[in-house]
């Protein structure tokens, strides 16, 4: 979302932007298919296509295209083999990637608005890049992933599904919650924050949220949707409220459900749940104590440990 809002803001200010997208990657390429970078005419940029000397060179290429006012997209091939004689990237990782440079200006502003609205409202669609430029189609039936077809450098099509961004739902707006929100804002997650204390300074002053709401912890089940892009962290002010929230979410089909606290706290709560007849396989889905064991102490360190665990679940087959 940040990349698209960055581009939209630049276009609204009257600037032009070069959008760089890795449309194809093979082998040990540092830039995987779908990686994106946007460079504005004022020299500011966001995103990555793989980093290193290759990315620096591609940024220079994008700046040159901006200065020239190049009207159409171009494809650039980068060979990451140490003995490459053509299209050498300067990297030695034994892969290759193809990058589309797509010029964006005022004519594309409405397309950017559609992309941002679809992401914000959770409506699926398909991003399309071709020699004609950027396009976006709302499509609820798209079943393919990233696709790239190329007959020549003037006859090609890249398509990418645009769906719900991963969303982190946090119950509890204290100091660890603020650090966690900051951490996940860097990772491209939307952040929804809930607390039952409207006067709490950390809650009121948290600037990283997509959604913020004062709630009654006794009635929160309706706040959390189900799906593979849903991640939930419980860190309220007390054991009772943690247990109240957790019990309402145990049966939810979410990608990650975690609770901050000690092993003793989890043992006590889980014993209460067992006495209510909640099956062990349901309790086994809960990540607690939350976070990877890196001996974290400060709120910022705890946030890093939680982020590392959630990224592990997101990128690998987890408990679900």
FENMO-V464467 format. One record per residue. N is the residue number from 1. RES is the residue in one letter. SS is DSSP state (h for helix, s for strand, l for the rest). PSI is psi in radians with two decimals (NA if undefined). NEAR is the number of other ideal C-beta (glycine too) atoms within 8 Angstrom. Layout:
N;RES;SS;PSI;NEAR / N;RES;SS;PSI;NEAR
//
This chain:
1;X;l;-0.70;10 / 2;X;h;-0.68;7 / 3;X;h;-0.77;10 / 4;X;h;-0.68;11 / 5;X;h;-0.59;9 / 6;X;h;-0.87;11 / 7;X;h;-0.78;14 / 8;X;h;-0.74;12 / 9;X;h;-0.70;8 / 10;X;h;-0.72;15 / 11;X;h;-0.69;16 / 12;X;h;-0.47;7 / 13;X;l;0.01;6 / 14;X;l;0.07;5 / 15;X;l;2.82;9 / 16;X;l;2.76;12 / 17;X;s;2.48;15 / 18;X;s;2.10;14 / 19;X;s;2.12;14 / 20;X;s;2.19;16 / 21;X;s;2.25;13 / 22;X;s;1.82;17 / 23;X;s;-0.30;12 / 24;X;s;2.40;9 / 25;X;s;2.51;12 / 26;X;s;2.67;7 / 27;X;s;-2.61;9 / 28;X;l;1.00;7 / 29;X;l;2.33;14 / 30;X;l;-0.46;12 / 31;X;l;1.92;14 / 32;X;l;2.76;9 / 33;X;l;2.26;10 / 34;X;l;-0.27;8 / 35;X;l;2.50;12 / 36;X;s;2.64;11 / 37;X;s;2.47;15 / 38;X;s;2.25;15 / 39;X;s;2.19;13 / 40;X;s;2.87;13 / 41;X;l;-0.42;8 / 42;X;l;0.05;6 / 43;X;l;-0.16;7 / 44;X;l;2.63;7 / 45;X;s;2.87;9 / 46;X;s;2.57;8 / 47;X;s;-3.00;10 / 48;X;l;2.61;8 / 49;X;l;0.29;16 / 50;X;l;-0.27;13 / 51;X;l;-3.06;8 / 52;X;h;-2.87;9 / 53;X;h;-0.57;8 / 54;X;h;-0.83;16 / 55;X;h;-0.69;13 / 56;X;h;-0.75;8 / 57;X;h;-0.70;10 / 58;X;h;-0.58;14 / 59;X;h;-0.71;11 / 60;X;h;-0.69;8 / 61;X;h;-0.75;10 / 62;X;h;-0.72;13 / 63;X;h;-0.68;11 / 64;X;h;-0.74;8 / 65;X;h;-0.63;12 / 66;X;h;-0.75;14 / 67;X;h;-0.66;6 / 68;X;h;-0.29;6 / 69;X;l;0.66;7 / 70;X;l;2.18;9 / 71;X;l;-0.32;4 / 72;X;l;2.69;8 / 73;X;l;2.63;12 / 74;X;s;2.67;9 / 75;X;s;2.39;12 / 76;X;s;2.22;9 / 77;X;s;2.37;9 / 78;X;s;2.14;12 / 79;X;s;2.10;10 / 80;X;l;0.45;17 / 81;X;l;2.44;9 / 82;X;l;-0.43;5 / 83;X;l;0.30;4 / 84;X;l;2.37;10 / 85;X;l;-0.30;4 / 86;X;l;2.50;5 / 87;X;l;0.52;8 / 88;X;s;2.32;8 / 89;X;l;-0.28;11 / 90;X;l;-0.06;7 / 91;X;l;2.76;9 / 92;X;l;0.61;6 / 93;X;l;0.10;9 / 94;X;l;0.56;8 / 95;X;s;-2.95;11 / 96;X;s;2.81;13 / 97;X;s;2.68;16 / 98;X;s;2.27;14 / 99;X;s;2.29;15 / 100;X;s;2.25;13 / 101;X;s;1.99;15 / 102;X;s;2.01;12 / 103;X;s;2.39;16 / 104;X;s;2.37;12 / 105;X;l;-2.79;8 / 106;X;h;-0.55;6 / 107;X;h;-0.41;4 / 108;X;h;0.00;11 / 109;X;h;-0.69;10 / 110;X;h;-0.57;6 / 111;X;h;-0.72;10 / 112;X;h;-0.70;13 / 113;X;h;-0.68;9 / 114;X;h;-0.73;11 / 115;X;h;-0.82;13 / 116;X;h;-0.73;12 / 117;X;h;-0.71;9 / 118;X;h;-0.75;14 / 119;X;h;-0.74;12 / 120;X;h;-0.59;7 / 121;X;h;-0.01;6 / 122;X;l;0.49;7 / 123;X;l;2.20;8 / 124;X;l;2.69;11 / 125;X;s;-3.11;14 / 126;X;s;2.14;11 / 127;X;s;2.30;12 / 128;X;s;2.35;11 / 129;X;s;2.43;14 / 130;X;s;3.09;10 / 131;X;l;-0.32;8 / 132;X;l;-0.26;6 / 133;X;s;-2.66;11 / 134;X;s;2.42;11 / 135;X;s;2.77;10 / 136;X;s;2.24;13 / 137;X;s;2.20;7 / 138;X;s;2.21;9 / 139;X;l;1.99;8 / 140;X;l;-0.12;6 / 141;X;l;-0.05;4 / 142;X;l;2.09;9 / 143;X;l;-0.20;3 / 144;X;l;2.81;6 / 145;X;l;-2.46;4 / 146;X;l;2.26;9 / 147;X;s;2.54;9 / 148;X;s;2.17;12 / 149;X;s;2.28;6 / 150;X;s;2.09;10 / 151;X;s;-0.64;5 / 152;X;s;3.11;6 / 153;X;l;-0.11;7 / 154;X;l;0.12;5 / 155;X;s;1.57;7 / 156;X;s;2.81;14 / 157;X;s;2.22;9 / 158;X;s;2.31;13 / 159;X;s;2.43;12 / 160;X;s;2.25;9 / 161;X;s;2.43;12 / 162;X;s;2.04;11 / 163;X;l;-3.00;7 / 164;X;l;2.29;9 / 165;X;l;2.73;10 / 166;X;l;2.41;11 / 167;X;s;2.27;13 / 168;X;s;2.09;15 / 169;X;s;2.06;12 / 170;X;s;2.22;15 / 171;X;s;1.98;13 / 172;X;l;2.12;13 / 173;X;l;0.58;13 / 174;X;l;-2.84;11 / 175;X;h;-0.60;7 / 176;X;h;-0.66;12 / 177;X;h;-0.71;15 / 178;X;h;-0.78;14 / 179;X;h;-0.67;12 / 180;X;h;-0.72;16 / 181;X;h;-0.76;15 / 182;X;h;-0.81;10 / 183;X;h;-0.79;13 / 184;X;h;-0.36;12 / 185;X;h;-0.52;9 / 186;X;l;-0.34;6 / 187;X;l;0.10;8 / 188;X;l;0.24;7 / 189;X;l;2.54;11 / 190;X;s;2.59;10 / 191;X;s;2.14;14 / 192;X;s;2.26;14 / 193;X;s;2.31;14 / 194;X;s;2.43;15 / 195;X;s;2.78;13 / 196;X;l;0.21;9 / 197;X;l;1.59;9 / 198;X;l;-0.37;7 / 199;X;l;-0.12;5 / 200;X;l;2.14;10 / 201;X;h;-0.73;6 / 202;X;h;-0.62;11 / 203;X;h;-0.89;14 / 204;X;h;-0.61;8 / 205;X;l;0.08;7 / 206;X;l;2.00;13 / 207;X;l;0.06;4 / 208;X;l;0.03;9 / 209;X;l;2.54;10 / 210;X;l;-0.54;6 / 211;X;s;2.40;8 / 212;X;s;2.28;8 / 213;X;s;2.39;8 / 214;X;s;2.22;7 / 215;X;l;2.91;10 / 216;X;l;2.02;6 / 217;X;l;-0.28;11 / 218;X;l;-0.27;5 / 219;X;l;1.32;7 / 220;X;l;-0.11;14 / 221;X;h;-0.63;8 / 222;X;h;-0.23;5 / 223;X;h;-0.36;9 / 224;X;l;2.03;12 / 225;X;l;3.02;4 / 226;X;l;2.75;7 / 227;X;s;2.91;9 / 228;X;s;-0.16;4 / 229;X;s;0.21;10 / 230;X;s;2.16;14 / 231;X;s;2.31;15 / 232;X;s;2.31;15 / 233;X;s;2.27;15 / 234;X;s;2.10;14 / 235;X;l;1.01;14 / 236;X;l;-3.05;12 / 237;X;l;-0.14;6 / 238;X;l;2.86;6 / 239;X;h;-0.75;9 / 240;X;h;-0.78;6 / 241;X;h;-0.60;11 / 242;X;h;-0.84;16 / 243;X;h;-0.68;10 / 244;X;h;-0.80;10 / 245;X;h;-0.82;13 / 246;X;h;-0.74;13 / 247;X;h;-0.61;9 / 248;X;h;-0.26;8 / 249;X;h;-0.07;14 / 250;X;l;-0.61;13 / 251;X;l;-0.03;5 / 252;X;l;2.41;11 / 253;X;l;1.47;6 / 254;X;s;2.86;13 / 255;X;s;-0.60;12 / 256;X;s;2.30;14 / 257;X;s;1.95;13 / 258;X;s;2.70;15 / 259;X;s;2.26;15 / 260;X;l;2.46;15 / 261;X;l;3.08;10 / 262;X;l;2.93;6 / 263;X;h;-0.65;6 / 264;X;h;-0.73;6 / 265;X;h;-0.81;10 / 266;X;h;-0.71;13 / 267;X;h;-0.76;8 / 268;X;h;-0.83;9 / 269;X;h;-0.75;13 / 270;X;h;-0.61;9 / 271;X;h;-0.67;8 / 272;X;h;-0.70;9 / 273;X;h;-0.68;11 / 274;X;h;-0.70;10 / 275;X;h;-0.38;6 / 276;X;l;-0.01;6 / 277;X;l;0.23;5 / 278;X;l;2.19;9 / 279;X;l;2.68;6 / 280;X;h;-0.62;6 / 281;X;h;-0.47;6 / 282;X;h;-0.78;9 / 283;X;h;-0.54;12 / 284;X;l;-0.29;7 / 285;X;l;-0.25;9 / 286;X;s;2.28;11 / 287;X;s;1.90;10 / 288;X;l;2.42;9 / 289;X;l;2.48;8 / 290;X;l;2.59;13 / 291;X;l;2.73;13 / 292;X;l;2.55;7 / 293;X;l;1.47;5 / 294;X;l;0.35;9 / 295;X;l;0.67;4 / 296;X;l;2.56;9 / 297;X;l;-0.86;5 / 298;X;l;2.82;6 / 299;X;h;-0.69;9 / 300;X;h;-0.70;8 / 301;X;h;-0.70;10 / 302;X;h;-0.72;15 / 303;X;h;-0.71;13 / 304;X;h;-0.75;11 / 305;X;h;-0.69;14 / 306;X;h;-0.77;15 / 307;X;h;-0.72;12 / 308;X;h;-0.73;11 / 309;X;h;-0.76;13 / 310;X;h;-0.68;12 / 311;X;h;-0.69;9 / 312;X;h;-0.78;10 / 313;X;h;-0.72;14 / 314;X;h;-0.71;10 / 315;X;h;-0.24;5 / 316;X;l;2.94;6 / 317;X;l;2.05;2 / 318;X;l;-2.74;8 / 319;X;l;-0.45;6 / 320;X;l;NA;8
//
